[in-house]
Amino acid sequence: MTKARTLANFDSSGVLTSTSSLDATKLTGALPALNGSALTNLAAGGKVLQVNKTNLSTAQSTTSNTYSLLMTSNAITLASSSNSLLVDVDLDIERKGNATTTTPELYVQLKDSAGNVKDTRMIYFSNMGNANARLTSTVRLQALYSPSSTSETVTLHYKSEQGKLVVNTTSSITITELAS
């Protein structure tokens, strides 16, 4: 028992309990593999059923102060109407003063197929120092929701209140269907 006490903490009756600690660095030899089949009290769902990725095929730009369509995802057909979608948008953008401003103010919106806004990002730079400057960055939008039908597409819209927004072809929309 003395050797065991240096490897683990036992309760006052000499039993290793769930509140006891066992230093994993002291374990040697063949250890059993864990398969997780006995785990309980875990939330159901979350299993990835399918992933659908759409890449922007041509760089887009705008100086318009009204939202216009930037890109549309490929359609995804859900296995069940109770499943959820995780939408990840990665945009490789350039912010430009466009020779008119040193404070470009740009917006990007993610909408579901019903036209509901799921995420919006404002991209703003307080002082570029030069109206002809160009700044590059990555913008991420994300949404988790259960669509109203089993067929879904999402759209990205963009506008520029000041300056110019350029979205490059390394931009993409990834839709992941998650089991409920």
N, C-alpha and C positions, 0 to 999 in steps of 0.2 A: 504494500500500500504506500510505502514511502516514495517509491519511484513514480507511481501514478500521481501522487500529489504534486510533484514538480512539473507534470505535463498538463494538468487540468485543475480546475477549482471545483471541489466537491462541497455539497452542503454539510451541515453538522452531523448527519447520520452516515456520511460516506458515500452518498449517491450523486452521480453526475446528472444534473437536471437541466431543463430548458433555460434556466436563468444562470446556469454555470457557464464558465468559459473554458474553451479548449484551444490552446495555441496551435494553429495549423502548421506553423513552421516546425513543430516538434513531431509531426506525423511522418512516418516513413513506411516503405514497403508497398505492397499492392493494396490500393484503396478501391472500394466498390464505386462503380459508376452510378450517377444519379440520373434518372430519366424523367423526373417530375410528375409521374403518374399519380402519386399520392398527395399532390398539392391540393389544398381545399381553400375555399373562401376567395377564389379568384374571380374577377369580373369576366363575364362572357364577352365574346366578340373581339374585334380588333384584328382578326386574321386578314392578311392581304390576299385579295382574290384576283386582282388584275391591276396592271399599271399601263397607262396610256400616255405617251409623250408626244408633244407637237413642238417642232422647232420653227422659229420665224425664218421664212425662206428668203426674204429680201429686207434689207435695212429700211427702216421707216423714219420719217421725221415730221415734225409739226411746229408751226409758230402760231397756230390757231388757238383762240381762247374759248372754243367750244369743243366738247368731247367728240372725238371721232374714233372709229373702229381701228384698232391696232392689229389684232389678230384673233382668230377663232380656233379653239381646240378641235382636235378630232373628236367625233362623237364616241361616247362610251355607253354600252348597254349593261346596266346593272343586273346581277344575278337575282336580286330580290329588291322589292320596293322598300324594304326596311333597312337596307344597307346604307352606309354613309360614304361620302366622297371626301378625300383629302386632296385639296388642290394647292400645288406649289408652283409659283411663278418666279422665274429668275430672269431678270432683265439686265442686259449689259447696255448701259446708257452713256450718252455724252450730253452734258449740259453746256450750252453756249450762250454767251451774252448776245450773239447775233448782231454785234456792232450797235446795239441799242440800250443795253443795260448791263450793269455789273452785279445785279441781283436777280438771276433767273428764278422763276417760280413755275414749277411744272407739276402735273398731276397724272396719276395712273389709277384706273379703277378696274376691278375684277367683278364681273357679273355672271350670274347663273343664266340658264336658258330662258327663265321667266323674266329676266331683266332686273332681278334684285341685286343690289350692290352687296358684295360679300367682303370686299376689302378695298381701301383707298390709301394711296400713298402720296404725300406732298413732298416734292424734292425741291429744296430751296437752298440757295447759297447766299449768305448775307452780304458778302462783298468780294467779288472776284478780282477787283483791282483794275481790271481791263475789260472793256465791253467786247473785245475780240477773243477773250480767253476761252479755253475749252477744258472742261473737267470731266473725267470719266469715273464711273462707279457702277456698282451692282446694286440693284434694288430688288427686294424680295416681297412678294405678296403671298398670303396664305389664307385658306379657308377650310373649315371642316363643317360639313352640313349634310342633311339628308334631302336629296332632291324630291320634287313632287311627282316625278315619273321615273321609269326605269331607263329612259334614254336621255342623255344629258350632254350638252356642250357648254363650254364657258367662253366668255369673250373678254378681251382686254380693250380698254378705251383710254385715250390719252389726250391731254391738252396742255397748252402753254399760256400762262397768264403773262409772262414776261420771258423773253429770250427764246431759245430754240431747244427742243428735245429731240435727240436722235437715239433710236433703239436699234442696236446691232443684231446681226444674224446669230450670234451665240445665245440669244434669248430663247426661252422655252416655257411651255406650260406642261406640268406633269400632273395627271389625275390618277389617284390611287383609290380603288374600291376596297372598302373595309367591311367585313362581315359584322352584322349587328349582334 
